[in-house]
């Protein structure tokens, strides 16, 4: 149960428990009211006296007897002393009392009961028949009613029930949170110690368990980053070793006099210069890659009108295709009002890296297509009002299926690219840029059947 839901249940319980208890108390009091008590034999009263009393009289007697509390015993007598109704166990209906016998009956049980006599119950106009009711209650049942004391105990009971419920529920919530936090603390300590292999397991269904799921995703991501970093360092070491070894070799040859011939000396120096240029390009690529992984470049974002920017870039790509003997087709269908906050230099680098690969791995007279289309898409969740889809495709040599999962890794060079010069930074840079902007980039390729890159830019 979510922590928010737990506290909602707690508050609801604090509100509902008093209402339920007071409602129950009200029902108990209501059903214990004297008028709710069932008095057996009332029909017998009506049958016995209906010949001598009118309907109004009968109803009055019935209401009177029913109004007596359950603990009160009574008997109804007519003017002749005959018992018409009795709830006293020792007195039966039909018994006839004289005035003296009635007084003796009261006196004999006076220590055990308190008696009350009600006369002249008759309601008939002009006099009519009168009846008498003798009622009694045991002295032990008599007590002084203290309304304020009763109310105090009722309120105290309600607050006690609320306190017990709230305390139990708070303890349960606290134990649940404490248990989850303890497990989470142990897991984060393992992460801090570098243990990225142990899965974080926190049972339950509250927000803390959701946090553990996020930490698990972070753990997997960190592990993947460490693998990529190791691969990055290995690739960097490999690419640095070759030019450095050549520079060192030719430098030692010059030092040892093995290149005294001016022609040989010039050739050695040219090779050293070439390798130094390679090192410089590699270092520049590393710096640009690291810059993309930070947020510094985001300070240079400007509003770019996509339609003219992409048309200009596509026309330049077509011109490059003519020089390289490639067939380039262009299709840009974007409204002139569409703008995007972007660093144009970085955006251009992303497109250059993809089109550069298309030119490199497409044969002479090969076909390359560049298209950009606007789609009117309304996404209430992301508040996006549209998206631009850019597709750069070629009919070149394609990418081996086994290489596809790794083409965006730094220093990775696929099977078909190993015969070409490069350091494996191009597509890694493309991926960095796309991820930094929140764009989605996908690739479809098959060896010998060309490659297609798709970039989805939400607006």
C-alpha positions in Angstrom: 0.0 0.0 0.0 1.3 3.4 -0.9 2.4 5.7 2.0 -0.1 8.3 0.8 -2.9 5.7 0.8 -1.8 4.6 4.3 -2.2 8.0 5.7 -5.5 8.5 3.9 -6.8 5.3 5.6 -5.4 6.6 9.0 -7.2 9.9 8.7 -10.4 8.2 7.4 -10.3 5.8 10.4 -9.8 8.7 12.9 -12.9 10.4 11.4 -15.1 7.3 10.9 -14.5 5.5 14.2 -16.1 8.3 16.3 -19.0 8.5 13.9 -19.5 4.7 14.0 -19.3 4.6 17.8 -21.7 7.5 18.3 -24.0 6.0 15.7 -24.0 2.6 17.5 -24.6 4.4 20.8 -27.5 6.3 19.4 -29.0 3.0 18.1 -28.6 1.3 21.4 -30.2 4.2 23.3 -33.0 4.4 20.7 -33.8 0.7 20.9 -33.7 0.8 24.7 -36.2 3.6 24.9 -39.3 2.7 27.0 -41.6 3.1 24.1 -39.6 0.6 22.1 -40.1 -2.1 24.8 -42.6 -4.9 24.0 -45.2 -5.4 26.7 -46.7 -8.9 26.5 -50.4 -9.2 27.2 -51.5 -5.8 26.0 -54.1 -7.4 23.6 -55.5 -9.2 26.7 -56.0 -5.8 28.3 -57.9 -4.5 25.3 -60.0 -7.7 25.1 -60.9 -7.5 28.7 -61.7 -3.8 29.0 -63.0 -3.0 25.6 -66.5 -3.8 26.7 -66.2 -1.2 29.5 -63.9 1.5 27.9 -64.0 3.4 24.7 -61.2 3.3 22.1 -59.6 6.5 23.4 -59.4 5.0 26.9 -57.8 1.7 25.6 -55.2 3.6 23.6 -54.3 5.8 26.6 -53.8 2.7 28.8 -51.8 1.0 26.1 -49.5 4.0 25.7 -49.1 4.3 29.4 -48.0 0.7 29.9 -45.7 0.8 26.9 -44.0 3.9 28.2 -42.8 2.1 31.3 -39.1 1.1 31.3 -38.4 -2.6 30.9 -37.3 -3.0 34.5 -40.6 -1.7 35.8 -43.2 -4.3 36.6 -46.9 -3.3 36.7 -50.5 -4.6 37.0 -53.7 -3.0 35.8 -56.8 -3.2 38.1 -60.3 -2.0 37.6 -62.5 -0.3 40.2 -63.6 -3.6 41.7 -59.9 -4.6 42.3 -59.7 -7.2 39.6 -56.3 -7.7 37.9 -56.8 -7.1 34.2 -53.1 -7.3 33.3 -49.9 -8.2 35.2 -46.2 -8.3 34.5 -45.5 -9.2 38.2 -44.6 -12.9 38.3 -46.5 -13.7 41.5 -49.7 -12.0 40.4 -51.9 -13.6 37.8 -54.6 -12.0 35.7 -58.1 -12.4 37.3 -56.9 -12.0 40.9 -59.2 -9.7 42.9 -57.7 -7.5 45.6 -59.5 -5.6 48.3 -58.1 -2.3 49.4 -56.6 -3.9 52.6 -55.2 -6.9 50.6 -53.5 -4.5 48.2 -52.0 -2.5 51.0 -50.7 -5.7 52.7 -49.2 -6.9 49.4 -47.3 -3.6 49.0 -46.2 -3.6 52.6 -44.9 -7.2 52.5 -42.6 -6.5 49.5 -41.8 -2.9 50.3 -38.2 -3.6 51.4 -37.5 -5.2 48.0 -39.5 -2.9 45.7 -40.4 0.7 45.4 -44.1 1.1 44.4 -46.1 3.7 42.6 -49.9 3.9 42.1 -51.5 5.7 39.2 -55.3 6.3 39.5 -58.1 7.6 37.3 -56.7 6.5 33.9 -60.2 6.7 32.4 -60.6 9.3 29.6 -64.3 8.8 28.9 -66.2 12.1 28.7 -68.7 12.5 31.5 -66.9 10.3 34.0 -66.8 6.7 32.8 -64.9 3.8 34.0 -61.6 4.4 35.9 -58.6 2.1 36.2 -55.6 1.9 38.4 -52.1 0.8 37.7 -49.7 -0.4 40.3 -46.1 -0.3 39.2 -42.9 -1.2 41.0 -39.1 -1.4 40.5 -36.4 -3.2 42.5 -34.5 -1.0 44.9 -31.2 -2.4 43.6 -32.0 -1.1 40.1 -32.4 2.5 41.3 -29.5 4.7 40.8 -28.9 8.4 40.4 -28.3 9.2 36.7 -25.4 11.6 36.1 -25.7 12.8 32.5 -22.3 14.5 32.5 -20.5 11.5 33.9 -22.1 9.2 31.3 -21.2 11.6 28.6 -17.6 11.8 29.9 -17.3 8.0 29.8 -18.8 7.8 26.3 -16.4 10.5 25.0 -13.5 8.9 26.8 -14.3 5.5 25.2 -14.5 7.1 21.8 -11.1 8.8 22.2 -9.6 5.6 23.6 -10.8 3.7 20.5 -9.4 6.3 18.2 -6.1 6.4 20.0 -5.7 2.6 19.9 -6.6 2.6 16.2 -4.3 5.5 15.3 -1.4 4.2 17.4 -1.6 0.7 15.9 -1.9 2.0 12.4 1.0 4.5 12.9 3.2 1.7 14.3 2.4 -0.5 11.3 3.2 2.4 8.9 6.4 3.2 10.8 7.6 -0.4 10.8 6.8 -0.8 7.1 8.8 2.4 6.2 11.6 1.6 8.6 12.0 -1.9 7.2 12.0 -0.6 3.6 14.4 2.2 4.5 16.8 -0.2 6.3 16.9 -2.5 3.2 17.3 0.5 1.0 20.2 1.9 3.1 22.0 -1.5 2.9 21.5 -1.6 -0.8 22.8 2.0 -1.3 25.9 1.1 0.8 26.6 -1.8 -1.5 26.3 0.5 -4.5 28.6 3.0 -2.9 31.1 0.2 -2.2 31.0 -0.6 -6.0 28.9 -3.7 -5.9 26.9 -3.4 -9.1 26.0 -7.0 -9.4 23.7 -7.5 -6.4 20.1 -6.8 -7.2 18.3 -4.4 -4.8 15.3 -6.2 -3.3 12.8 -4.2 -1.1 9.5 -6.0 -0.6 6.2 -4.1 -0.4 4.2 -1.8 -2.6 4.9 1.7 -1.3 6.9 4.6 -2.8 10.1 3.2 -1.3 9.8 0.0 -3.2 9.3 2.1 -6.3 12.5 3.9 -5.4 14.3 0.6 -5.2 13.2 -0.2 -8.7 14.6 3.1 -9.8 17.9 2.3 -8.0 18.0 -1.1 -9.7 17.7 0.6 -13.1 20.4 3.0 -12.0 22.6 0.1 -10.9 22.2 -1.6 -14.3 22.9 1.7 -16.1 26.0 2.3 -14.0 27.2 -1.3 -14.7 26.6 -0.7 -18.5 28.5 2.6 -18.2 31.4 0.9 -16.5 31.5 -1.7 -19.3 31.4 1.0 -21.9 34.1 3.0 -20.1 36.3 -0.1 -20.0 35.7 -0.6 -23.7 36.4 3.1 -24.3 39.7 3.0 -22.4 40.7 -0.1 -24.2 39.8 1.4 -27.6 41.6 4.7 -26.7 44.7 2.8 -25.6 44.7 0.9 -28.9 44.2 4.0 -31.1 46.9 5.9 -29.2 49.4 3.2 -29.1 49.8 2.8 -32.9 50.7 6.5 -33.8 52.8 6.9 -30.7 54.7 3.7 -31.5 55.3 5.0 -35.1 56.4 8.5 -33.9 58.7 6.9 -31.4 60.2 4.5 -34.0 60.9 7.2 -36.6 62.2 9.6 -34.0 64.7 6.9 -32.8 65.7 6.2 -36.3 66.5 9.8 -37.0 68.3 10.0 -33.6 70.4 6.9 -34.5 71.4 8.3 -37.9 69.4 5.7 -39.8 67.7 8.5 -41.8 70.7 10.6 -42.9 69.5 10.5 -46.5 67.6 13.8 -47.0 64.8 11.9 -48.8 64.5 9.4 -46.1 64.6 12.1 -43.5 61.8 14.0 -45.1 59.7 10.9 -45.4 60.2 10.1 -41.8 59.3 13.6 -40.7 56.2 13.5 -42.9 55.1 10.3 -41.3 55.7 11.8 -37.9 53.7 14.8 -38.8 50.8 12.7 -40.1 50.7 10.7 -36.9 50.8 13.8 -34.8 47.8 15.1 -36.8 46.0 11.8 -36.1 46.7 12.2 -32.4 45.5 15.8 -32.5 42.3 14.8 -34.3 41.8 12.0 -31.8 42.3 14.4 -28.8 39.9 16.9 -30.4 37.2 14.2 -30.8 37.7 13.2 -27.2 37.3 16.8 -26.0 34.1 17.2 -28.2 32.7 13.9 -26.9 33.3 14.9 -23.3 31.8 18.3 -23.9 28.7 16.7 -25.2 28.3 14.7 -22.0 28.3 17.9 -20.0 25.6 20.6 -20.0 27.9 23.5 -21.0 26.8 23.4 -24.7 23.2 23.9 -23.6 24.0 27.5 -22.9 24.4 28.2 -26.7 20.9 27.1 -27.7 19.1 29.4 -30.1 15.8 29.3 -32.0 16.5 27.6 -35.3 14.0 27.7 -38.2 14.1 24.1 -39.2 12.8 24.4 -42.8 15.6 26.7 -44.2 18.3 25.1 -42.0 17.5 21.5 -43.3 17.0 22.7 -46.9 20.4 24.4 -46.9 22.1 21.4 -45.4 20.4 19.0 -47.8 21.4 21.2 -50.8 25.0 21.2 -49.5 24.8 17.4 -49.1 23.6 17.1 -52.7 26.5 19.2 -53.9 29.0 17.0 -52.0 27.3 14.0 -53.6 27.9 15.4 -57.1 31.6 15.8 -56.3 31.9 12.3 -55.0 29.8 10.8 -57.8 26.9 9.9 -55.6 23.2 10.3 -56.4 21.5 12.3 -53.6 17.7 12.8 -53.4 16.2 15.5 -51.2 12.7 15.8 -49.7 12.1 18.4 -47.0 8.5 19.1 -46.1 8.4 21.2 -43.0 6.3 24.4 -42.4 8.2 27.6 -42.2 6.9 28.4 -38.8 8.5 25.3 -37.1 11.4 26.3 -34.9 13.6 24.3 -32.5 15.9 25.4 -29.7 19.2 23.9 -30.8 22.9 24.5 -31.2 23.2 24.6 -34.9 26.9 23.6 -34.9 26.2 20.5 -32.9 23.1 19.7 -35.0 25.2 20.0 -38.1 27.9 17.7 -36.6 25.2 15.1 -36.0 24.0 15.2 -39.6 27.5 15.3 -41.0 28.5 12.1 -39.1 25.6 10.2 -40.6 25.8 11.6 -44.1 29.6 11.1 -44.0 29.2 7.4 -43.3 26.6 7.2 -46.1 29.2 8.7 -48.5 32.0 6.5 -47.2 30.2 3.2 -47.4 28.3 3.8 -50.7 30.0 2.9 -53.9 30.3 5.1 -57.0 26.9 6.2 -58.3 25.4 4.9 -55.1 22.1 6.4 -54.0 21.6 8.4 -50.8 18.3 10.0 -49.7 17.8 12.8 -47.2 14.2 13.5 -46.1 12.6 15.6 -43.3 8.9 15.5 -42.6 6.8 17.3 -40.1 4.0 15.4 -38.3 1.2 17.1 -36.3 1.1 15.0 -33.2 -0.6 16.0 -29.9 0.8 14.3 -26.8 -1.0 15.3 -23.6 1.6 13.5 -21.5 4.7 15.3 -22.9 2.9 18.4 -24.0 4.4 18.0 -27.5 2.5 19.5 -30.4 4.3 17.8 -33.2 7.5 16.1 -34.3 10.0 16.2 -37.1 11.3 12.9 -38.6 14.6 13.1 -40.4 15.7 10.0 -42.4 19.1 9.5 -44.0 19.4 6.3 -46.1 21.8 4.7 -48.5 22.2 1.6 -50.6 25.8 0.9 -49.5 27.4 -2.2 -47.9 25.2 -2.1 -44.8 26.0 -3.2 -41.3 26.4 -6.8 -40.1 23.6 -7.9 -37.8 26.1 -8.8 -35.1 27.5 -5.3 -35.1 24.1 -3.4 -34.9 23.9 -3.4 -31.0 27.3 -1.8 -30.7 27.5 0.8 -33.5 26.8 3.7 -31.1 29.6 2.7 -28.7 32.8 4.8 -28.6 35.8 3.3 -30.5 33.6 0.5 -31.9 34.3 -0.1 -35.6 32.1 -2.6 -37.4 33.3 -5.4 -39.8 32.7 -3.3 -42.9 34.4 -0.2 -41.5 37.7 -1.6 -40.5 39.2 -1.1 -43.9 38.4 2.7 -43.6 40.3 5.2 -41.5 38.6 6.4 -38.3 38.4 6.1 -34.6 34.8 4.9 -34.0 33.7 8.3 -32.6 31.2 9.3 -35.3 28.1 7.4 -34.4 28.9 7.6 -30.6 28.8 11.4 -31.0 25.5 11.1 -32.9 24.0 9.1 -30.0 25.4 11.5 -27.4 23.8 14.5 -29.2 20.4 12.8 -29.7 20.2 11.7 -26.1 21.2 15.1 -24.8 18.4 16.7 -26.7 15.9 14.0 -25.9 15.6 12.9 -29.5 15.1 9.3 -30.6 17.5 7.7 -33.1 17.1 4.3 -34.7 18.9 2.4 -37.4 17.8 -0.3 -39.9 20.5 -2.1 -41.8 21.4 -5.4 -43.5 24.7 -6.4 -44.9 24.7 -5.7 -48.6 21.4 -3.9 -48.6 22.2 -0.4 -47.3 21.5 1.5 -44.1 18.8 3.9 -42.9 19.0 6.2 -39.9 15.9 7.8 -38.5 15.9 10.7 -36.1 12.6 11.7 -34.3 12.6 15.2 -32.9 9.7 16.1 -30.6 8.6 19.8 -30.7 
